[in-house]
Amino acid sequence: MDGLFWNVWLGNYYAVLESVAVAVAVLILISSLDDLFIDAWYWIRETWRTLTIKKRAGYRPLTQQDLLQRAEQPLAIMVPAWMEYDVIAQMVENMIDVLDYQDYVVFVGTYPNDAQTIGEVERMQRRYRRLQRVEVPHAGPTSKADCLNWLVLSIFDYEQRHGIEFAGVILHDSEDVLHPMELKFFNYLLPRKDMIQLPVTSLDREWYELVAGVYMDEFAEWHAKDLVVRESVSGMVPSAGVGTCFSRRALLALSEQTDNQPFNTDSLTEDYDVGARLAAMGMQSIFARFPVQFRVRRPSWFGWGPVRERTVSMALCVREYFPDNFRASYRQKARWVLGIGLQSWESLGWRGSLATKYLLARDRKGIVTSFVSIVAYVIFLQLLLFWVLRATGLWSLQFPTVFQAGTWQMNIALFTTAALAMRVVQRFYFVNRLYGWEHALMSIPRMVVGNVVNFMATARAWRMFLLYLLFGKRMVWDKTMHDFPDATQLVHTRRRLGELLTTWQAVEPERVEQALQQQQRGRQQPLGRILVSQGWLDDETLAEAIAFQGDMQRAAIDVDYLRAGVFPVSIDACVQWRMLPLPPLQEGTLRLAVANPLSDAALALLQQETGSAHIEQDIARESEINAGLRMIGGAEQWRVDTVPLLGDLLVEMHLIDHARFEIALDEYRPQRDGRIGDYLVRKGIATEAAIAQAMQEQRQRAATLQSPSAGAVPA
């Protein structure tokens, strides 16, 4: 009797489950028809353009040469930064090193209660003269829009103070990886376009990183297909919050409309909001796709094959790392759902053309369909369980199914299945085109992971929105922690020192050319030393450039360690190779501070002399090396100034030949040979008159610094 009861109960429950499954299938089909419309529009448009526009006489695609030939206009880049101390320096460093553009200024917004980020930005500001730090006048976090508004005000103020006008202002985040041609592309389209949005893609992840992989899949499809259709259907392009360029006209119009608040501080997705407002004002927006090449490193065969470096052809885009854990992902997406699906409904309503209303409905359907997807998974798992029970004979009583062949319910189920299969095919195609077949295969199970993340994000968004409606609880900027790829994941070439200094705007190109000409006239001094000696460059910037170029750390000179005089390398070696010992951090490693990296031959001799298995070189300023050499040579005070050592001054004043001086310095031992001036005279490299002239110059420079002349210490 109990067995019959449970069979009947399960039979009734199964019948109800089928009815719910039909309702869910109808909702999924309605949503899928929307997706199929986007698919059809994209492929029909691509086919039409291939058969007509691209075959017209005189049609010529835009080329990189076209971008390079256009004269540069002043551009500004703004980067809001709250608690970005772990990535902002790397981002700025990589951006300025990579960008193939000269006339631009970077503005980074920080908060007064974020000392670590301020410290990192100011460290970069000392290195890059094109970098400006903007401080929000109140404690953070507020909102990204608030930080951007203060950045825009600072940019307008910079224009007034410097008598220039920026043709465009580009928005980036502190985790963005840029392409060299980005600013050239924006420069080409300005001022004809008022908002230019580049595609955004995820940097490559491992195949097993399922949550991070979801972003790879979604952005590969959205920014290759969906946004292309959106622009062609309505002309409205939402900003992605990064890789967006606003014309000066657009920013002025936004500022005038909202009392100098171009970005909506009441919205958590100010980027989406600003795109809609620009479209309403009749501004010209474009989702721009321009083919370029990227150098990437990718493993093959799911990591079992070799890692290959290859050139990939894809649209000019902004790349970044998205969250790689479940909680961070759904919290970030909750902000997107809240701003796009709920706040925009409240603030923007349903204004616009029929096409715009359709796209607004498409954006907002997720606040419902995210729940429907999870209900569908729950139903599917239960149906699968019933199939197992029936197959094992544990359950046999089943009422006639509603999914009979030829019934409307069955047709709905078949159409829904076909639509879902089309979704899988579309996702596979776009992921394969961008990341390869391994990730394309993984995109299929990652669709389930993505739906679970979206469900949690939508539930969180609804909770926050209802608390706001019912109790007035303020919706705040939900901070997402960012990652930046390390040097092994970024493939670009290091510039030569002169080019690097010019790119940093540390030295005018004409000065670098003059210094190079001095080198070629037989004065084989290092380029940086010539620039410093002529007063065209400060030694702090030179040290930063040398450290960056060699991917080396900056040195922190330990004065007490030098004063103690107990270190594993001789004073003679320090003088000979112009270096200072640093306190050891681990056994077997010799740490040295140098103004320029030592040669392989010098490193080999040092290893032989000290018995060290490894030598670590950190870069110090030339003036710090000079002060340290004076100290270990007997000077009582540690004094860092710009007065060169006697030997350097003789070379700088062209009183001796640099090549002969370097040879003599290799053989020079201060304890044996005495003062450097006397030694050079004995060797016939310098005259007594030249030594006297150089020493007089030393005294004059020291007097200018209002400090007593340092004692003659061999260099």
C-alpha positions, 0 to 999 in steps of 0.5 A, a space after each residue: 500500500 505504501 509503495 502504491 502511495 509513493 508511486 501515485 505521489 511521484 506520478 502526480 509530482 512528475 505531471 506537475 513537473 512537466 507542466 512547469 517545464 512547459 512554462 519554463 520552455 515557453 519563457 526560454 523560447 521567447 528569450 531565445 527568439 530575441 537572441 536569434 534575431 540578433 544572430 540573424 541581423 549580424 550574419 545578414 549584415 555581414 553577408 550584405 557588406 561582403 557582397 556589396 559594400 566591400 566589392 564596390 569600386 574604390 572601396 579600401 579598408 582603413 589601414 595603419 598607415 592611414 592612422 600614422 599619417 594623421 597629425 597628432 591631436 592632444 589627448 587625455 587619459 583618465 584612470 579612476 583609482 581607489 585601492 589600486 596600489 597593487 596594479 596602478 604602477 604596472 598599468 601606467 608603466 605598461 601603458 606609457 611604454 606601449 603606446 605609439 603616441 606622443 601628445 597625451 597626458 595621463 590623469 589618475 584620480 586618487 582619494 586622500 584616505 588611500 595613501 598606498 595608491 597615492 604613493 604608487 601614483 606619485 612614484 610613477 609621476 616622478 618617472 613620467 612627466 606626462 602623468 598627473 595625479 588628481 586628488 578627489 577632495 573627500 574620502 573614498 570610496 564614493 563612486 566611480 562616477 564621482 571620481 571621474 567627475 573630478 578628473 574631468 574638472 581637472 582636465 579642463 583646468 589643465 587645459 586653461 593653465 597650459 593653453 591647450 584643448 584636448 581633442 578627446 578624453 579616454 577612459 581606462 581602468 587600472 587593470 587595462 592592457 592597451 594596444 600601441 595603436 589605440 591613441 592613433 585610432 582615436 586620433 583618426 576618428 576625432 573630432 568627427 565622432 563624439 564617443 568611440 567605444 573599443 571592444 573589450 576582451 579578457 586576457 587568456 586564462 587557463 582552460 580550467 579557470 571556469 569563472 574567469 573563462 566565462 568572461 572570455 566567452 561572453 565578451 568574445 561574443 558580445 563585443 564581436 556580434 551583439 554590440 555591432 548589431 546594437 549600433 547598426 539597429 539603433 545608433 546607440 552605443 553603451 560605453 563599456 567603462 574602459 576603452 571609451 573615448 569622448 570628444 571634447 564636445 561630448 564632455 562639454 555637453 554632458 557637463 553643461 547638462 548636469 552642472 559639471 557632473 558629466 557622469 551620473 553619481 546616482 548610477 552604479 553603471 555610469 558608463 551605460 548611462 552616459 552612452 544613453 544620454 549622448 544618444 539622446 543629445 544626438 551625438 555621434 557614437 561608434 562601436 569601432 572595430 579595426 583589425 590589428 595584431 597582438 603577440 600572445 603566449 598560449 599553451 596548446 592541447 589543454 596545457 599538455 602541449 608546448 607554450 607557443 608565442 604567436 601573432 593573433 589578428 583581432 580587433 583593436 581592443 582593451 584587454 584585462 583580467 576579470 575576476 577568477 573566483 565565484 564571489 568576486 564575479 557575482 558581486 561585480 556582475 550584481 553591480 552591472 545588473 543593478 545599474 543596467 537592468 534596474 537603475 536605468 529603468 528607474 532613471 531612463 525609463 523607456 524613452 527613444 525609438 522603437 529600436 531603442 526600446 527593444 534594446 532596453 528590453 533586451 538589456 533588462 530581460 536578464 533580471 527575470 531570465 537569470 532566475 528562469 535558467 536556474 529553474 530550468 536546471 533544477 527541472 532538468 536534474 529532476 527529470 533526469 532523476 525520474 529517468 534513472 528511477 524508471 530505468 532501475 524499476 524503482 518507479 513505474 506509475 506515470 501519467 500520459 506525458 504532455 510531450 507527445 509527438 505533434 503536440 504544441 508542448 513537444 513543438 515548443 520543446 523542440 524549438 527551444 532545444 534548437 534555439 539552445 543548440 544555436 546558442 552553443 554554436 554561436 558561442 563556440 564560433 566566436 570563442 574559437 575565433 579569438 582564443 582557439 578550439 580548446 577554449 571554444 570546447 570549454 565554453 560549452 560547460 562554462 555556459 552553465 557556470 555563467 548562468 549560475 553566476 548570473 543567477 547569484 548576481 541578479 539575486 544580489 542586485 534585486 536585494 540591493 534594489 529592494 532595500 533601496 526602495 523600501 528602506 532608502 539604503 544607499 547603493 554604493 560602489 562595490 569595489 572589484 579587486 583587480 589583477 594585472 599580468 606580469 612581464 612574462 604575459 605581456 609581449 612587447 619590446 623594450 625601447 632603447 634608452 634615448 627612445 624611452 626617455 623621449 617617450 616619457 617626455 623626460 628629454 626633448 628628442 633634439 637633446 637626445 640626438 645631440 647627445 648621440 652625436 657627442 657619443 659618435 665624436 669619440 666621446 664614448 660616455 654613456 648616453 644618460 651621463 651625457 644628458 645629465 652632465 649637460 643639464 638636460 636630464 636629472 639623475 633620478 629620472 635616468 635611474 628610473 629609466 635604466 631600472 625600467 629598461 633592464 627590468 631591475 629594482 631601484 636600490 636603497 642605499 644603507 648608509 650605516 652598512 657602508 659606514 661599518 665598512 664590513 662587506 664581501 667586496 673590496 673597496 678597490 672593486 667598488 671604485 673600479 666598477 662604480 658600485 656599492 655593496 648592499 646588505 645581504 638578504 640571503 646566503 650566496 647572493 651578492 647585492 650591489 647598487 650600480 648606476 648602470 648594469 655591470 658587464 658579463 665580464 665584470 660579473 664573472 670577476 666579481 663572482 670569482 673574487 667573492 665566491 657568490 653564486 648569484 649577483 643581484 644588481 639594483 639601480 641607484 642614482 649616479 649621485 648616490 654612487 658618488 656619495 657612497 664611494 666618497 664614504 667608503 674612501 674616507 669621507 665622514 659625511 653622507 652627502 648626495 649632490 650633483 658634483 661629479 667625481 674627478 674622473 667623470 668631470 675630466 671626461 665631461 669637460 673633454 680633458 681626457 679620452 673616455 675610452 682611455 680613462 675606462 682602461 686606466 680605471 680597470 687597472 687602478 687600485 686606490 690603496 696602491 696608486 693613491 689619488 686618481 688625479 696623480 695616477 692619471 698624470 703618471 699614466 700620461 692620460 691627463 696633464 697637471 693643468 687638466 687636473 687643476 682645471 677639473 678640480 677648480 670646476 669641482 669646487 665651483 659646483 660644490 660652492 653652488 650647492 652651498 656645501 664644502 667641497 668633498 675630499 678627492 676620492 678615487 673614482 
